[in-house]
Amino acid sequence: RTAFAGATTGQQLLYALDEQVRRHEVAGLVTKYEGWDFLRAVVDDEGVCRGIVAQDLQTMEIKSFQADAVIMATGGPGIIFGKSTNSIINTGTAASAVYQQGAYYANGEFIQIHPTAIPGDDKLRLMSESARGEGGRVWTYKDGKPWYFLEEKYPAYGNLVPRDIATREIFDVCVEQKLGINGENMVYLDLSHKDPKELDIKLGGIIEIYEKFTGDDPRKLPMKIFPAVHYSMGGLWVDYKQMTSIPGLFAAGECDYSMHGGNRLGANSLLSAIYGGMVAGPNAIEYMKGLSKSSDAVSSTVYEQNELIETEKFNNILTLDGNENAYVLHKELGEW
């Protein structure tokens, strides 16, 4: 159904992608704009996407870029919830910007809560589903004895129940029944009964992460975990060619809505990213071939107007004199 690399699939993907981008850059096929932030799509009077506006976060320069097609692969909005398993760049602002420009957004209410993450002061670190797949058992104490509540309630599936069910059960045990570890919102994810050498081979990545951030050895002690915001099934509406409702603007990966329904299966984010990119790329080329007018023929006024809109927004932020701190508000909302 999909592919994985032990418990470090994402890390391995980043290594390979970075390597290939560098290779293409040396060959003159890719120009990187690191440190630039997407602000909006350039949409002409006919409602067609003709490029983007972005900002250099070092110099604060705001600049438009011409393009006959734009493919967004900007990820999900997990950070709006406060702590999550996501990177701090997963703000959803790119999808929000084009939504405000008229792009359709679908299934935004479908947010996946992953059942197993390490609670932390800065973020919630994912303990891969492969831990349960390799025999990890979820339990807490009840009446002074270990209670394997997933195995008891779902004997046919045990600890391999779908993510949403595992999350609901852990939440119920901790929040409703008040049976979390030491009364806190945590239960055990236990691998201590497994062969340590086998764990190092198959789950070395998460074993190392857990040891680093908690000081405990999961080979000997059960891990303490709790659910965390993890993935957005919703996103920008796209057709079967991965094009949004704005002609010329494509989307792929977590920022589009199309693959997962109301509950993504484990590791299917990789599958949807591969498929979305495989479809979006060739279709963007076909779309460009069929254009009656290229971005070069679009009046420079269109780009200047879009730059001006974002420049005025930025200048307005600089002149704000209120006493609220946006980062404090975000933190408070995330803890509410």
C-alpha positions as CSV (number, residue, x, y, z in Angstrom):
1,R,0.0,0.0,0.0
2,T,2.8,2.4,0.8
3,A,6.5,2.4,1.8
4,F,8.4,3.1,5.0
5,A,12.0,3.1,6.3
6,G,11.8,1.7,9.8
7,A,10.6,4.5,12.1
8,T,12.5,7.3,10.3
9,T,10.7,7.5,7.0
10,G,10.4,11.3,7.1
11,Q,14.1,11.7,7.9
12,Q,15.2,9.5,5.1
13,L,12.9,11.3,2.6
14,L,14.4,14.6,3.6
15,Y,17.9,13.3,3.1
16,A,17.0,12.0,-0.4
17,L,15.1,15.2,-1.4
18,D,17.8,17.5,-0.2
19,E,20.4,15.5,-2.2
20,Q,18.4,15.6,-5.4
21,V,17.5,19.3,-5.1
22,R,21.2,20.0,-4.7
23,R,22.0,17.9,-7.7
24,H,19.4,19.7,-9.9
25,E,20.6,23.0,-8.6
26,V,24.2,22.3,-9.7
27,A,22.9,21.2,-13.1
28,G,21.1,24.6,-13.4
29,L,17.6,23.0,-13.4
30,V,16.4,24.3,-10.0
31,T,16.8,27.7,-8.4
32,K,16.2,27.6,-4.6
33,Y,14.7,30.6,-2.7
34,E,15.6,29.5,0.8
35,G,14.3,31.9,3.5
36,W,11.5,33.2,1.3
37,D,7.9,33.1,2.6
38,F,4.9,32.6,0.2
39,L,2.5,35.5,0.6
40,R,-0.1,35.2,-2.2
41,A,-0.7,33.9,-5.7
42,V,-0.7,36.5,-8.5
43,V,-4.1,36.2,-10.0
44,D,-5.0,38.3,-13.1
45,D,-8.3,40.0,-14.0
46,E,-9.4,36.8,-15.7
47,G,-9.0,34.8,-12.5
48,V,-5.9,32.9,-13.8
49,C,-2.8,32.3,-11.6
50,R,0.2,34.0,-13.2
51,G,2.8,33.6,-10.4
52,I,3.4,34.3,-6.7
53,V,4.4,37.0,-4.3
54,A,6.9,36.1,-1.7
55,Q,9.0,37.8,1.0
56,D,12.7,37.4,1.8
57,L,12.7,36.9,5.6
58,Q,16.3,38.3,5.9
59,T,15.9,41.5,4.0
60,M,12.1,41.8,4.2
61,E,12.0,42.4,0.4
62,I,8.6,41.7,-1.1
63,K,8.8,40.5,-4.7
64,S,6.6,38.9,-7.3
65,F,7.6,36.0,-9.5
66,Q,6.1,35.3,-12.9
67,A,5.0,31.7,-13.6
68,D,2.7,30.0,-16.1
69,A,1.8,27.5,-13.5
70,V,2.3,27.2,-9.7
71,I,2.4,24.0,-7.7
72,M,1.8,24.4,-3.9
73,A,3.3,21.7,-1.6
74,T,3.1,23.7,1.6
75,G,1.9,21.1,4.1
76,G,-0.8,21.3,6.7
77,P,-2.0,23.8,9.4
78,G,-1.1,21.8,12.5
79,I,0.6,24.6,14.4
80,I,-2.6,26.6,14.7
81,F,-3.6,24.1,17.4
82,G,-0.6,25.0,19.5
83,K,1.6,22.0,20.4
84,S,1.5,19.3,17.8
85,T,3.8,16.7,16.1
86,N,4.3,19.1,13.2
87,S,7.2,21.4,12.4
88,I,6.8,25.1,13.3
89,I,6.5,25.9,9.6
90,N,3.2,24.0,9.3
91,T,1.1,27.1,9.8
92,G,-1.3,26.6,6.9
93,T,-0.7,30.3,5.9
94,A,-0.1,29.5,2.2
95,A,-3.3,27.6,1.8
96,S,-5.1,30.3,3.8
97,A,-3.8,33.0,1.5
98,V,-5.1,31.5,-1.7
99,Y,-8.3,30.5,0.0
100,Q,-8.8,34.2,0.8
101,Q,-8.1,34.8,-2.9
102,G,-11.0,32.5,-3.9
103,A,-9.5,29.0,-4.0
104,Y,-11.9,26.4,-2.6
105,Y,-11.0,24.7,0.7
106,A,-12.5,21.3,1.4
107,N,-13.0,19.0,4.5
108,G,-11.2,21.5,6.8
109,E,-12.8,19.9,9.9
110,F,-11.0,16.6,9.3
111,I,-8.0,16.9,11.6
112,Q,-6.2,13.7,12.6
113,I,-5.1,13.3,16.2
114,H,-2.2,10.7,16.4
115,P,-2.6,8.4,19.4
116,T,1.1,8.2,20.4
117,A,3.3,11.2,21.0
118,I,5.7,12.3,23.8
119,P,4.3,15.2,25.7
120,G,6.9,18.0,25.7
121,D,7.2,21.7,26.7
122,D,8.0,22.9,23.2
123,K,6.1,20.4,21.0
124,L,4.7,16.8,20.9
125,R,7.2,14.4,19.4
126,L,5.7,11.6,17.4
127,M,6.2,8.0,18.4
128,S,5.7,6.3,15.1
129,E,2.8,3.9,14.5
130,S,5.4,1.3,13.7
131,A,5.9,0.9,17.5
132,R,2.4,-0.6,17.8
133,G,3.0,-2.4,14.5
134,E,6.0,-4.1,16.0
135,G,4.1,-5.3,19.0
136,G,3.9,-2.3,21.3
137,R,1.2,-2.6,23.9
138,V,-0.9,0.4,25.3
139,W,-1.9,0.2,28.9
140,T,-2.3,2.0,32.2
141,Y,-3.0,1.0,35.8
142,K,-6.6,0.2,37.0
143,D,-7.3,-1.1,40.5
144,G,-3.5,-1.4,40.9
145,K,-3.0,-3.8,38.0
146,P,-1.9,-3.2,34.4
147,W,-5.0,-2.7,32.2
148,Y,-4.5,-3.3,28.5
149,F,-7.6,-1.5,27.5
150,L,-7.3,-1.6,23.7
151,E,-6.8,-5.4,23.8
152,E,-9.7,-5.8,26.2
153,K,-12.2,-3.6,24.3
154,Y,-11.1,-4.6,20.7
155,P,-9.9,-8.2,21.0
156,A,-9.8,-8.7,17.2
157,Y,-7.4,-5.8,16.6
158,G,-5.9,-5.1,20.0
159,N,-3.3,-2.4,19.8
160,L,-3.6,-2.2,16.0
161,V,-7.0,-0.4,16.0
162,P,-7.1,2.6,13.7
163,R,-5.7,5.9,14.9
164,D,-9.0,7.6,15.6
165,I,-10.2,4.7,17.8
166,A,-6.9,4.5,19.7
167,T,-6.9,8.2,20.3
168,R,-10.5,8.3,21.6
169,E,-9.8,5.4,24.0
170,I,-6.6,7.0,25.4
171,F,-8.4,10.3,25.8
172,D,-11.3,8.6,27.5
173,V,-9.1,6.7,29.9
174,C,-7.1,9.8,30.9
175,V,-9.6,12.7,30.7
176,E,-12.9,11.0,31.5
177,Q,-11.9,8.1,33.7
178,K,-8.9,9.9,35.2
179,L,-6.8,6.7,34.9
180,G,-3.8,8.3,33.3
181,I,-0.3,7.6,34.8
182,N,-0.1,9.3,38.2
183,G,-3.3,11.1,37.3
184,E,-1.7,12.9,34.4
185,N,-2.7,12.8,30.7
186,M,-0.4,9.9,29.8
187,V,-0.6,6.1,29.3
188,Y,2.1,3.6,28.6
189,L,3.3,2.4,25.2
190,D,5.2,-0.7,26.1
191,L,8.0,-2.3,24.0
192,S,10.0,-3.6,27.0
193,H,8.9,-7.2,26.3
194,K,10.5,-7.2,22.8
195,D,14.0,-8.2,21.9
196,P,16.2,-5.1,22.4
197,K,18.4,-5.9,19.3
198,E,15.3,-6.3,17.2
199,L,14.0,-2.9,18.5
200,D,17.3,-1.2,17.6
201,I,17.1,-2.6,14.1
202,K,13.4,-1.8,13.4
203,L,12.7,1.1,15.7
204,G,16.1,2.7,16.3
205,G,14.9,6.2,15.3
206,I,12.1,6.5,17.9
207,I,14.1,4.7,20.5
208,E,16.8,7.3,20.2
209,I,14.4,10.2,20.2
210,Y,12.6,8.9,23.3
211,E,15.9,8.4,25.2
212,K,17.1,11.8,24.2
213,F,14.1,13.8,25.3
214,T,13.0,11.8,28.4
215,G,16.2,10.0,29.7
216,D,14.4,6.7,29.8
217,D,15.3,3.6,27.9
218,P,12.2,2.1,26.0
219,R,14.0,-1.2,25.8
220,K,13.6,-1.5,29.6
221,L,10.8,0.9,30.6
222,P,7.4,1.5,28.9
223,M,7.2,4.9,27.1
224,K,4.7,7.5,28.3
225,I,2.5,8.9,25.5
226,F,-0.6,10.9,24.8
227,P,-2.5,11.8,21.6
228,A,-1.4,14.9,19.6
229,V,-2.6,16.9,16.6
230,H,-0.8,15.3,13.6
231,Y,-2.3,15.7,10.1
232,S,-5.0,17.6,8.2
233,M,-7.1,15.4,5.8
234,G,-8.7,18.6,4.5
235,G,-7.0,21.2,2.4
236,L,-7.3,23.0,-0.9
237,W,-9.9,21.5,-3.2
238,V,-8.2,20.0,-6.3
239,D,-9.6,18.2,-9.4
240,Y,-8.2,14.9,-10.8
241,K,-5.3,16.9,-12.3
242,Q,-4.4,18.3,-8.9
243,M,-5.5,21.8,-10.0
244,T,-7.3,24.0,-7.5
245,S,-10.3,26.1,-8.4
246,I,-8.0,28.9,-9.5
247,P,-6.7,28.0,-13.1
248,G,-3.0,27.5,-13.1
249,L,-2.7,26.9,-9.4
250,F,-2.0,23.3,-8.5
251,A,-1.6,21.7,-5.0
252,A,-0.2,18.4,-3.8
253,G,0.6,16.7,-0.5
254,E,-1.0,17.6,2.8
255,C,-2.1,21.0,1.6
256,D,-4.7,19.4,-0.8
257,Y,-7.8,17.6,0.4
258,S,-8.2,14.8,-2.0
259,M,-6.9,11.4,-0.7
260,H,-7.8,10.6,2.8
261,G,-11.5,11.1,3.5
262,G,-12.2,11.6,7.1
263,N,-9.3,9.5,8.6
264,R,-5.9,8.9,7.0
265,L,-4.4,5.5,7.2
266,G,-0.9,5.3,8.7
267,A,1.9,6.1,6.2
268,N,-0.6,7.1,3.5
269,S,0.7,10.7,3.6
270,L,3.7,9.4,1.8
271,L,1.5,7.7,-0.8
272,S,-0.6,10.8,-1.3
273,A,2.4,13.1,-1.6
274,I,4.1,10.8,-4.2
275,Y,0.8,10.5,-6.2
276,G,-0.1,14.1,-5.9
277,G,3.3,15.2,-7.2
278,M,3.4,12.6,-9.9
279,V,0.0,13.9,-11.2
280,A,0.6,17.7,-10.6
281,G,3.9,18.0,-12.4
282,P,3.0,16.6,-15.8
283,N,-0.4,18.2,-15.7
284,A,1.1,21.6,-14.9
285,I,3.3,21.2,-18.0
286,E,0.3,20.2,-20.2
287,Y,-1.7,23.2,-18.8
288,M,1.2,25.5,-19.8
289,K,1.3,24.1,-23.3
290,G,-2.4,24.9,-23.7
291,L,-2.2,28.6,-22.6
292,S,-3.3,31.2,-25.1
293,K,-1.2,33.8,-23.2
294,S,1.9,33.2,-21.1
295,S,2.9,35.1,-18.0
296,D,5.4,37.1,-20.0
297,A,2.4,38.7,-21.9
298,V,0.7,39.7,-18.6
299,S,0.9,43.4,-17.8
300,S,3.5,44.3,-15.3
301,T,0.8,46.3,-13.5
302,V,-0.8,43.0,-12.4
303,Y,2.4,42.0,-10.6
304,E,3.0,45.5,-9.2
305,Q,-0.5,45.6,-7.7
306,N,-0.1,42.2,-6.0
307,E,3.3,43.4,-4.6
308,L,1.6,46.6,-3.3
309,I,-1.2,44.7,-1.5
310,E,1.4,42.6,0.4
311,T,3.7,45.6,1.1
312,E,0.8,47.5,2.6
313,K,-0.1,44.6,4.8
314,F,3.5,44.3,6.0
315,N,3.7,48.1,6.7
316,N,0.4,48.0,8.6
317,I,1.9,45.3,10.9
318,L,5.0,47.5,11.5
319,T,2.8,50.4,12.6
320,L,0.7,48.4,15.0
321,D,0.9,49.8,18.6
322,G,-1.3,47.5,20.6
323,N,-0.1,45.7,23.7
324,E,-1.0,42.1,22.7
325,N,1.7,39.7,21.6
326,A,0.5,37.4,18.8
327,Y,2.8,34.6,20.0
328,V,1.4,34.7,23.5
329,L,-2.1,34.6,22.1
330,H,-1.2,31.6,20.0
331,K,0.3,29.9,23.1
332,E,-2.8,30.6,25.2
333,L,-5.2,29.4,22.5
334,G,-3.2,26.2,22.1
335,E,-3.4,25.5,25.9
336,W,-7.1,26.4,26.2
